[in-house]
């Protein structure tokens, strides 16, 4: 069977695209390798999605899945083995069959890089976070730490310094990689405490985080914190698509706000594309735009 749209990934971007695609009267297939929802299913509380004051990541993902499914989107759980995004009909091959598509939306997301230290996995969602703007408010008036030395890490530290008592900024190198203006702002904040040359080796607590162990050669110390914000970058997984679509040096698929790639009929939505803000709201927006552009493309080719 040939579908109007095949969407790769059933996260917020992919499922939002499915909703808009079906509502445009198109046949839509979503292929997901793991579980629908993407990274957001691990977030206990979402508090920054407009018109929804509070919802768990699990419930948000399920609501979006049910919305797309009930409208008529077909969703399958399979691993993609190969892909052909050349001109004309696109081919996506899994272990079971080859799916044909007039258009394709790549919405496979990006993974947060992890510290890979003791206690990180244990305390995910219970003190360990990968998004300061998402979860920072839960730590208002408390001491927290941020791991990282790039622009995101320093911007997270500045953001958290406005709502937390103290922010420990931990970077494994002796110099920050962030822009000088951002570094200067961080150094001016009296409640941002710098720990250069250190890395987190252990995250500890009981029901939730209450301390981290940091070390550098010849020295180890503990910090009493309630939250650990990991900001050491994202990791896109776009190797499969690199033969067809253009990637930036970091591996993200190059596309603007119209979500168009360099290949006609191939679009990209969500965290996997080049963009300045990666949040639920922007993923949903990308999905809507990409599906709308698919409809325009199909109308153009007849």
C-alpha positions as CSV (number, residue, x, y, z in Angstrom):
1,X,0.0,0.0,0.0
2,X,1.2,3.5,-0.8
3,X,0.6,6.1,1.9
4,X,0.4,9.9,1.4
5,X,2.6,10.4,4.4
6,X,4.9,8.1,6.3
7,X,6.2,9.5,9.5
8,X,9.3,8.2,11.1
9,X,9.0,8.6,14.9
10,X,6.0,8.7,17.3
11,X,7.1,11.4,19.6
12,X,5.3,14.8,20.0
13,X,6.4,16.0,16.5
14,X,5.5,12.8,14.7
15,X,2.1,12.3,16.4
16,X,1.2,16.0,15.9
17,X,2.1,15.6,12.2
18,X,-0.2,12.5,12.1
19,X,-3.1,14.5,13.6
20,X,-2.7,17.3,11.0
21,X,-2.1,14.8,8.2
22,X,-5.2,12.8,8.8
23,X,-7.3,16.0,9.2
24,X,-6.0,17.1,5.8
25,X,-7.6,14.0,4.4
26,X,-4.4,12.1,3.8
27,X,-3.5,8.5,4.5
28,X,-0.9,8.5,7.3
29,X,1.4,5.8,8.6
30,X,3.6,6.3,11.7
31,X,6.6,4.0,12.2
32,X,8.1,3.9,15.7
33,X,11.0,1.7,16.8
34,X,10.3,1.8,20.6
35,X,7.4,3.3,22.5
36,X,5.2,6.2,21.4
37,X,5.8,9.5,23.2
38,X,9.6,9.8,22.9
39,X,11.6,11.3,25.8
40,X,8.6,13.1,27.3
41,X,7.2,9.9,28.8
42,X,10.0,10.0,31.4
43,X,9.0,13.5,32.6
44,X,6.8,13.3,35.8
45,X,5.1,16.7,35.4
46,X,4.7,18.9,32.3
47,X,3.8,22.5,33.4
48,X,4.8,24.6,30.4
49,X,2.5,23.4,27.6
50,X,-0.1,26.2,26.9
51,X,-3.6,25.5,28.2
52,X,-2.5,22.4,30.1
53,X,-1.5,23.6,33.6
54,X,-0.2,20.1,34.7
55,X,0.0,16.7,33.1
56,X,2.4,13.8,33.4
57,X,4.6,13.1,30.4
58,X,3.1,9.6,30.2
59,X,-0.5,10.9,30.1
60,X,0.5,13.6,27.5
61,X,2.0,11.0,25.3
62,X,-0.9,8.7,25.6
63,X,-3.4,11.5,24.9
64,X,-1.6,12.5,21.8
65,X,-1.3,8.8,20.6
66,X,-5.0,8.3,21.1
67,X,-5.8,11.5,19.3
68,X,-3.9,10.5,16.2
69,X,-5.1,6.9,16.4
70,X,-8.7,7.8,16.8
71,X,-8.6,10.1,13.9
72,X,-7.4,7.3,11.7
73,X,-3.6,7.3,11.7
74,X,-2.0,3.9,11.4
75,X,0.8,3.3,13.9
76,X,3.2,0.4,13.7
77,X,6.2,-0.6,15.9
78,X,9.0,-1.7,13.8
79,X,12.7,-1.0,13.2
80,X,13.7,0.5,9.9
81,X,16.4,-1.5,8.1
82,X,16.8,0.7,5.0
83,X,15.3,3.8,3.3
84,X,15.1,5.2,-0.2
85,X,14.2,8.9,-0.3
86,X,15.0,9.5,-3.9
87,X,12.7,11.4,-6.3
88,X,9.2,10.0,-6.7
89,X,7.8,7.3,-4.4
90,X,9.8,6.9,-1.2
91,X,10.5,3.4,0.2
92,X,10.9,2.6,3.9
93,X,11.9,-1.0,4.6
94,X,11.4,-2.8,7.9
95,X,12.0,-6.4,8.9
96,X,8.5,-7.3,7.8
97,X,7.8,-5.2,4.6
98,X,8.5,-2.2,2.5
99,X,6.2,0.8,2.9
100,X,5.7,3.2,0.0
101,X,5.1,6.9,0.5
102,X,4.4,10.1,-1.5
103,X,6.0,12.1,1.3
104,X,8.1,11.4,4.4
105,X,8.4,13.3,7.7
106,X,11.5,12.4,9.7
107,X,10.6,13.0,13.4
108,X,13.0,10.6,15.1
109,X,14.0,13.2,17.8
110,X,17.3,13.5,19.5
111,X,18.6,12.0,22.7
112,X,20.1,14.0,25.6
113,X,23.7,13.1,26.2
114,X,24.0,11.5,29.6
115,X,26.7,11.7,32.3
116,X,26.8,7.9,32.6
117,X,27.7,8.2,36.2
118,X,26.5,6.2,39.2
119,X,23.0,7.1,40.3
120,X,22.0,9.0,37.1
121,X,19.6,6.4,35.8
122,X,18.2,5.7,39.3
123,X,17.2,9.3,39.9
124,X,15.9,10.3,36.4
125,X,12.7,12.2,37.1
126,X,13.5,12.3,40.8
127,X,16.1,15.0,40.9
128,X,17.9,14.4,37.6
129,X,16.6,16.5,34.7
130,X,17.8,17.3,31.2
131,X,15.6,20.5,30.8
132,X,16.0,23.4,33.2
133,X,13.1,25.4,31.6
134,X,10.9,22.4,32.0
135,X,11.7,21.4,35.5
136,X,13.5,24.3,37.2
137,X,10.4,25.6,39.0
138,X,10.2,22.4,41.0
139,X,13.4,23.4,42.7
140,X,12.5,27.0,43.6
141,X,14.4,28.1,46.8
142,X,16.6,25.0,46.7
143,X,20.3,24.3,45.9
144,X,20.9,22.6,42.5
145,X,23.7,21.9,40.2
146,X,24.2,22.1,36.4
147,X,26.7,19.9,34.5
148,X,28.1,21.3,31.3
149,X,30.2,24.1,29.9
150,X,28.5,25.2,26.7
151,X,25.9,27.9,26.0
152,X,23.0,25.7,27.1
153,X,24.6,24.8,30.4
154,X,25.4,28.4,31.3
155,X,22.0,29.7,30.1
156,X,20.4,27.0,32.3
157,X,22.5,28.2,35.3
158,X,21.5,31.8,34.7
159,X,17.8,30.8,34.5
160,X,18.0,28.6,37.6
161,X,19.9,31.3,39.6
162,X,16.7,33.4,39.4
163,X,14.6,30.8,41.2
164,X,17.1,28.7,43.2
165,X,19.1,29.6,46.2
166,X,22.4,28.4,44.9
167,X,23.5,26.9,41.5
168,X,26.6,24.8,41.4
169,X,28.0,24.9,37.8
170,X,30.2,21.9,37.2
171,X,32.4,21.7,34.1
172,X,35.1,19.1,33.4
173,X,37.3,21.5,31.6
174,X,39.1,24.6,33.0
175,X,37.5,26.9,30.5
176,X,33.9,27.3,29.3
177,X,32.9,26.8,25.7
178,X,30.0,29.3,25.9
179,X,30.0,32.8,24.4
180,X,32.1,35.3,26.4
181,X,29.1,37.5,27.1
182,X,27.2,34.5,28.7
183,X,30.3,33.5,30.6
184,X,30.6,37.1,32.0
185,X,27.0,37.1,33.1
186,X,27.5,33.8,34.9
187,X,30.6,35.1,36.7
188,X,28.6,38.1,37.8
189,X,25.9,36.1,39.6
190,X,26.8,35.7,43.3
191,X,24.7,32.6,43.7
192,X,26.3,30.7,40.8
193,X,29.2,28.7,42.2
194,X,31.8,27.5,39.7
195,X,33.5,24.1,39.9
196,X,35.9,24.1,36.9
197,X,37.9,21.0,36.2
198,X,35.5,18.7,38.0
199,X,33.0,16.1,36.8
200,X,30.1,14.4,38.6
201,X,31.0,10.8,39.5
202,X,28.0,9.9,41.7
203,X,24.5,11.1,42.3
204,X,23.0,10.1,45.7
205,X,19.8,10.3,47.7
206,X,17.0,8.3,49.1
207,X,13.6,8.9,47.5
208,X,15.1,11.8,45.5
209,X,18.5,13.4,45.0
210,X,20.2,15.1,47.9
211,X,23.8,15.2,47.0
212,X,26.4,14.7,44.2
213,X,30.0,13.7,44.4
214,X,32.4,15.6,42.1
215,X,36.1,15.0,41.5
216,X,39.1,16.2,39.7
217,X,42.6,14.7,39.8
218,X,43.7,14.4,43.4
219,X,40.5,15.8,44.9
220,X,36.9,14.7,45.6
221,X,34.1,16.5,47.3
222,X,30.3,16.3,47.9
223,X,27.7,19.0,47.2
224,X,24.3,19.0,48.9
225,X,21.8,19.6,46.1
226,X,18.2,18.7,45.4
227,X,18.4,18.7,41.6
228,X,21.0,17.8,39.0
229,X,20.5,19.4,35.5
230,X,22.5,17.7,32.8
231,X,23.3,20.0,29.9
232,X,26.1,18.4,28.0
233,X,24.3,18.4,24.6
234,X,21.9,16.4,22.4
235,X,22.7,13.5,20.2
236,X,20.8,13.1,17.0
237,X,20.7,9.8,15.2
238,X,20.5,10.7,11.6
239,X,23.1,8.4,10.0
240,X,20.5,6.5,8.1
241,X,19.3,9.6,6.4
242,X,22.7,11.2,5.6
243,X,22.8,9.7,2.1
244,X,19.7,11.7,1.2
245,X,19.3,14.8,3.4
246,X,21.8,17.5,4.4
247,X,23.1,17.4,7.9
248,X,24.9,20.2,9.9
249,X,28.2,19.4,11.6
250,X,26.4,18.2,14.7
251,X,24.3,15.7,12.8
252,X,21.0,17.6,12.8
253,X,18.9,17.6,9.6
254,X,19.1,21.1,8.0
255,X,15.7,22.7,7.6
256,X,14.0,26.0,8.4
257,X,10.7,26.8,9.9
258,X,8.9,25.3,6.8
259,X,10.5,21.9,7.8
260,X,11.6,21.3,4.2
261,X,14.8,19.3,3.6
262,X,16.9,19.5,0.4
263,X,14.9,16.5,-0.9
264,X,11.5,17.2,-2.5
265,X,8.8,15.4,-0.6
266,X,10.9,14.8,2.5
267,X,10.3,17.0,5.6
268,X,11.7,17.0,9.1
269,X,10.0,17.9,12.4
270,X,11.0,18.2,16.1
271,X,14.3,17.9,17.9
272,X,16.1,16.2,15.0
273,X,16.2,19.3,12.8
274,X,18.3,22.5,13.1
275,X,16.5,24.9,15.5
276,X,17.2,27.1,18.5
277,X,14.5,25.9,20.9
278,X,13.7,22.2,21.5
279,X,10.5,22.0,23.6
280,X,7.2,20.2,23.4
281,X,5.5,23.2,21.9
282,X,8.0,23.6,19.1
283,X,7.9,19.9,18.4
284,X,4.1,20.0,18.0
285,X,4.4,23.1,15.9
286,X,6.9,21.4,13.6
287,X,4.6,18.5,13.2
288,X,1.7,20.7,12.1
289,X,3.9,22.6,9.7
290,X,5.5,19.5,8.2
291,X,2.1,17.7,7.6
292,X,0.7,20.9,6.0
293,X,3.7,21.1,3.7
294,X,3.2,17.4,2.8
295,X,-0.3,18.2,1.7
296,X,0.8,21.1,-0.4
297,X,3.5,18.9,-2.0
298,X,1.0,16.2,-2.8
299,X,-1.3,18.7,-4.4
300,X,1.5,20.1,-6.4
301,X,2.6,16.7,-7.9
302,X,-1.0,15.7,-8.4
